[in-house]
Amino acid sequence: MRVVADSHVLIFYLFTPIRLSDPALEALGEAEDDAGIVVSAATLGDLWYASHKNGPNSSAPGAFESLRRTVLDPATNFDVVPVTADTMTYFDRVPLIELADPFDRVLHCVNSGATTWWGLARAVFTAQRAALTAP
């Protein structure tokens, strides 16, 4: 199995897995042991940005570098993939009212006609898709 993880799910999976629902944690673990966890390159940019913010939505000092080293380590089963012009072809396929977050929108560009990276994943986990348990 192969899954796509957004920034929240990736942080929780690597640092605070108790924040994930049992099905999400199980699927991510299975994917990591099997075909891998897909991480969009845009997610790394999103996480870098969060690491430089102040306030309740900022990440812990050093968290971004630790996460980045982990997902880029060839010994792990994470696959960082680029956002291409082909990816953006599918950007408008989900109504805006159903998916307002632009990063989640990129991850949800799963379409039966897609031949790009997202066609390889069985599931996409985002905070908006209720993959998380209560904090």
C-alpha positions in Angstrom: 0.0 0.0 0.0 1.1 3.6 -0.7 -0.4 6.7 0.9 0.0 10.5 0.7 0.5 12.4 4.0 -0.1 16.2 4.4 2.0 18.3 6.7 -0.1 17.8 9.9 -0.4 14.1 9.4 3.4 13.8 8.7 4.3 15.7 11.8 1.9 13.7 14.0 3.0 10.4 12.5 6.7 11.1 13.1 6.5 13.0 16.4 3.1 12.5 18.2 1.4 9.4 16.7 -1.2 9.5 19.5 -2.8 12.4 17.7 -3.7 10.1 14.7 -6.7 7.9 14.6 -6.0 4.1 14.8 -7.0 3.5 11.1 -4.7 6.4 9.9 -1.8 5.2 12.1 -2.3 1.6 10.9 -2.4 2.7 7.2 0.6 4.9 7.5 2.6 2.1 9.2 1.6 -0.4 6.6 2.5 2.0 3.8 5.9 2.7 5.4 6.5 -1.0 5.6 5.3 -1.6 2.0 5.1 0.8 -1.0 5.9 4.0 1.0 4.5 7.3 2.1 4.3 10.0 -0.5 5.2 13.6 0.6 4.7 16.5 -1.7 7.6 18.8 -2.1 5.1 21.6 -1.4 4.5 20.0 2.1 8.2 20.5 2.9 7.8 24.2 2.0 4.7 24.4 4.1 6.5 22.9 7.1 9.5 25.2 6.6 7.1 28.1 6.7 5.5 26.8 9.9 8.9 26.4 11.5 9.5 30.1 11.1 6.2 31.3 12.5 5.5 32.4 16.1 2.5 31.5 18.1 0.3 28.5 18.6 0.6 27.2 15.0 4.4 27.3 15.0 6.4 24.1 15.1 8.9 23.2 17.8 12.5 24.3 17.4 14.4 21.7 15.3 11.2 19.8 14.2 11.5 20.8 10.6 15.1 19.8 10.2 14.5 16.5 11.9 11.4 15.8 9.7 13.2 16.9 6.6 16.2 14.7 7.3 13.9 11.8 8.0 11.8 12.0 4.8 14.9 12.7 2.6 16.9 9.8 4.1 17.2 7.0 1.5 17.0 4.5 4.3 13.4 5.5 5.0 10.3 4.7 2.9 9.2 8.2 2.2 8.9 9.5 -1.4 9.2 13.3 -1.8 7.6 14.2 -5.1 7.5 17.4 -7.1 4.4 19.5 -7.8 4.4 19.8 -11.6 2.3 21.5 -14.2 0.6 18.2 -14.7 -0.4 18.1 -11.0 -2.0 21.5 -11.3 -4.1 20.3 -14.3 -6.3 18.6 -11.7 -6.4 21.4 -9.2 -9.9 22.6 -10.1 -11.5 19.1 -10.1 -12.8 19.4 -6.5 -15.2 22.3 -5.8 -13.6 25.0 -3.7 -16.3 24.8 -1.1 -15.4 21.1 -0.5 -11.7 21.6 -0.2 -10.5 25.2 0.5 -7.0 24.5 1.7 -4.6 24.8 -1.3 -2.0 22.3 0.1 -4.7 19.8 0.7 -6.1 20.5 -2.8 -2.8 19.6 -4.3 -2.8 16.3 -2.4 -6.4 15.5 -3.4 -5.7 15.8 -7.1 -6.5 12.1 -7.3 -8.3 11.6 -10.6 -9.0 8.4 -12.5 -7.2 9.9 -15.5 -4.1 11.0 -13.5 -0.8 9.6 -14.6 1.3 11.6 -12.1 2.5 10.8 -8.7 -0.9 10.8 -6.9 -2.2 8.0 -9.1 0.2 5.7 -7.2 -1.3 6.3 -3.8 -4.2 4.4 -2.3 -5.2 7.0 0.3 -4.6 10.6 1.1 -4.5 11.6 4.8 -5.1 15.2 5.7 -6.4 17.0 8.8 -9.5 18.0 6.9 -10.3 14.3 6.2 -10.6 13.5 9.9 -7.5 11.3 10.1 -6.8 12.9 13.5 -8.0 12.1 16.9 -8.9 14.9 19.3 -5.8 16.7 20.7 
